Structure formats: structure tokens, C-alpha cells
Amino acid sequence: MKHTRYILHDSLNFEGFGMVAIPAAVVAVPFLVWLFCGAAVMDGARILKLKYLLRQRELRRLNYIRCVLRSLDVRETRENIQMLKAA
């Protein structure tokens, strides 16, 4: 949520603008909404990519454990896999 936090927590001081700020706000609010949506999409994509990479790492590790068990001529049971995961 790096990009989203940057947009939401940016400190702005609106004192002293008066009526001049209304036309600028008409343009700025849709632009900020567009930026916020873009930041949310980027953060969502980063989270999905992270979850995918973590899942791939776990699958590679599990595949390696199964290969080790096959090379030792040991049955692939849940207990054997859990034992090697803990090691």
C-alpha cells in the first residue's frame, strides 16, 4: 500500500485559498480520484504478484521434498513431508 498511503497521507493546507480554490478543486478532485484508483491497482498488482511468488516458492520446496523422499525410497506420507519441512 505504498502508493495509496502516499496519496492519502500527504499533508495539504487549504487555509487562505477562499473562492479561488473551488475551480481548482473541480479539476483536482477527479484527478486525485484517478490517481487514487491507479495507486490502488498498482498496490493490488504488487500484492497479487507477491502471493504468486510465495506460492511458487512453497511449491518448489514441496517438489524438492518429494524428490528427496523418492531418492531415499521412502513413501510420501504427510508425516514424512511435514518432518522434512520442519528440518
PyMOL commands that set and color helices and strands:
alter all, ss='L'
color gray80, all
select helices_A, chain A and resi 2-8+18-71+78-86
alter helices_A, ss='H'
color red, helices_A
deselect
rebuild
show_as cartoon
